[in-house]
Amino acid sequence: MKSNKIIFFLGAGFSKDAGGPIQNEIIQNILSSDFYEHFSDNEDVVKSIDEFKEFLRKELLLSDEMFSKIALEDVFTPIDRCISQGLSLGSYSAKSLMDLREKLHLLMARSIQYGVDFRGHNKNLYHKIR
């Protein structure tokens, strides 16, 4: 399902005051059981989380114990490199990597939403930029 909303990733902790995660917390949020439970009624998010975990296991050869140590750039660098060169990565074609990247963007946006809605310190800041 396509949405016409625009999401800005401003970096440098911009959303931190509103409860959003900083970069090194985004993947940890996405892979947490609390996050999964929070979005359990959203089929797109649940499927994206499950696919992301399988990608980490099967294509990046990470054990579940290593999930907490993975950084965004460790995920996006091989994906973007393969896409730009038209290469596959394991069982993923360049096209399926583009689809995966879109799912990761969804999860990143939901990670920020989760931080603001669930852990938010200053929801007024978030609503001002919406």
N, C-alpha and C positions, 0 to 999 in steps of 0.2 A: 504494500500500500504506500503510495507516494504522498508526501505532504508538502505543502508550499511554505513551510516554516524555514527560516534561516537560523542556523546555529553558529555562533562565533566562538572560536577557540582562541582566546586572547593570550593565554599563557601567563607566566610569572605570578601565578597564584591569584589571578583576578577574582575568581569565584570563591576563594577560600573563606573570605569574611562572611559569605552567605551560606557557608556549610559545604560548599562544593569541594571535590577532591583536587589536590595538586597532581601533576602529571604522574608521579611515581605511585599514586594511590588509585589511579583509574582502573588498571587491570586487577588489582587486589579487590576493589569494590565489585567489579564484574564477576569475579570468580568466588565471591563470598556466598555462603549459604543464606545470609540475611538478604542480600541483593536478589538472589534467585527466588526466595520466598516473597519478597516485596513485589516482584513482577510476575509471580506465578500465574496470574490470570491473563497475561499478555503473551499470546502464542508466538508472536514474532520474536519477542525478547527471549523467551525460553528456548526456542529453536536455535536462535543465534548463539546463545550461551553454550548450548550443547555442541553445536558445530565448532565453535571457537575452541572448546576444550579438546575435541577430537583432533582439530588441526594442530594444536600444541603437542598432543601426544604422538600422533602418527606422522606428521610432516616435519615438525621441529624436534621431535624425539625427546620431549621433556616428560619427566615423571610428574605425577600430581604434586609431589613434594617440592618440585622446582617452580611451580606456578607462582608462588609468592615472590619469586626473585626476578621474574621476567619483566622487562621494560618495554614501553610502547615501541621504541625504535628497534628493539630486537624482533618485534613482530612485523612492523611495517617495512623495514628495510628489505628483507627477502621478498615480501609480497610485491612491493613497488618495483624492485629491480626486475623481477620476473615479468611483471606486467609491461614495463617499459621496453623490455627486450623480446616480448612475445613468447616467453618460455613458460614451461610448466614447472610446478614445484610438487614433487611426489605425485599424488593422484589428482592434483588441481591443475587444470588448464589455465592459460592466461585469463580467459573469460570467467572461469569459476573463481579465480583469485580476485577479479574485480567485484564479483558478487559478494565474496567473503569480506572484502574491504568495506563495502557498503554496510554489511551487517555489523562490522566492527565500529563503523561510524555511529550506527544506531546505538550500540552498546555504550560507546563513549558518551553520547548525549544523555542516555538514561542514567549513566553513572553520575553525571553532574546533577541531573534531576533528582536522583536518589539522595545525593548529599544534601541538596538544598531542601528537599521536601522532608526527608527523614531525620537528618541531623542538623538542619538549618539553624544558624544563629541569627541571621538577619534576613528574613524573607523579603523585607521592603526593598533591599538592594536588588534582589533577583527580579522582583516584579517591576521595578523601574526600568530594567533593561529588556524586559519582555516585549 
